[in-house]
């Protein structure tokens, strides 16, 4: 085996093994525990199960447990591709390895590993960086090959995580503009670079559109296309102090600081902007010492762009939303205007924050998630720093102290959180007694905040259908991730919260009408809060006590077969 191939394989194995150790809490019981905090990780277990079911039953996987494997390989593979990309900018292997480690195991990745595998599986952005670097700067490979690679990579990212594709494309466009601004006085070189790149980029666009035609048609022209921004604007953003304050995902996180971070907008799974004071000092030191390098200036500017755009439209300071435009922070770059295109960066900060707020498609990017690419640029600077230390070009005492402090600050909490959701035996055995494809109403009622029923459906091999779930379907509900409003959803949600209900005849009739409208053949109540109240409700409604089997309460009822559950709405 050639040495370069052996090195690449060894690096991949090392990063994946490290990811396996990080998530050992889940891998010790891989069939009963999932990586994460039990929120979106449970929902993604269903998403993965649906994709397999749809493909094997000739259905569309786009209208819709491998999660431990996916998250583990996602972290390891992302670190590996970053290592391969950073080798272009680092002279020594340890420097590239350190950069790969930072990208793959960054606070952004650790936060999203709680339940967002579509973000954690991020090996493609570094590969896109490799292709763009070759196409625009190094010219080592034929243009057609790099254009083809970009098109295929973009299509792969589309079906892996479209938000990451959109943010990568946005930052690639900004990077191209930044390169042009840095060479604005060399018009001949700019023209030559444009002439070289445009045919390859056109080929990439054509390949991407050909490979992604069906997913894109489904999203933008299909029968259940989203008709609104899916998440609240200016909510999932980086707090100004989030770059300095560790969350409980970090091993070194004093309780008083963790309590302070609870004020941040969003949630723990989105708080991935933490760099820590030692790493910020290390990055600033590296940029200062190597400012003559065009690569360092470009990467530093892109890191600052990611951080600035991740702040959202207005600044959030210690959990408080202000009216101060975040783009104003770019004014701090004006003193550097002789060495960087400060005007371009100021315009980018302003227009970029507006695009994230108002531009179709781009406005669905959650700003805080731009730190995923931000850590890739930080990883390149870390590699430059390690190179300088190994070359004895940096003060040894300062370098070692900064390195040790940065590593300590970024170590994730161990053991990493994992969840053991309730898995009633009924869904792996007796559920097969239901007619395949029949409709079951399962409690707790599946919606944005409760995904247990979806996990149980996936556990059954999608044996039954449900009139519920965590899904974005165009309808006028308050939370567009919930199913369309119904008497059943309102009633079950209230019972789960411990509310007392006194149903009148009209209320009972509405619940029975839901069962008829959805063609429900079985009502199943699994482990949940206030389970007795839900069992009492359906015992009264259906006029008989349930069958207790496999950890669930079960009622059978006659229902007409139907291919439509009746909860779709017109776009």
Secondary structure, 3 states (H helix, E strand, C coil): CCHHHHHHHHHHHHHHHHHHHHCHHHHCCCCCCEECCCCHHHHHHHHHHHHHHHHHCCCCCCCCCCHHHHHHHHHHHHHHHHHHHHCCCCCCHHHHHHHHHHHHCCHHHHHHCCCCHHHHCCCHHHHHHHHHHHHHHHCCCCHHHHHHHHHHHHHHHHHHCHHHHHHHHHHHHHHHHHHHHHCCCCHHHHHHHHHHHHHHHHHHHHHHHHHCHHHHHHHHHCCCCCCCCCCCCCCCCCCCCCCCCCCCCECCCCHHHHHHHCCCCCCHHHCCCCCCHHHHHHHHHHHHHCCCCHHHHHHHHHHHHHHHHHCCCEEEECCEEEEEEHHHHHHHHHHHCCCCCHHHHHHHHHHHHHHHHHCCCHHHCCHHHHHHHHHHHHHHHHHHHHHHHHCCCCCHHHHHHHHHHHHHHHCECCCCCEECCCCCHHHHCHHHHCCCCCEEEEECCCECCECHHHHHHHHCCCCCECCCCCCCCCCCCCCCCCCCCCHHHHHHHHHHCCCCCCCCHHHHHHHHHHHHHCCEEEEEECCCCCHHHHHHHHHHHHCCCCEEECCEEEEECCCCCCCCCCCCCCC
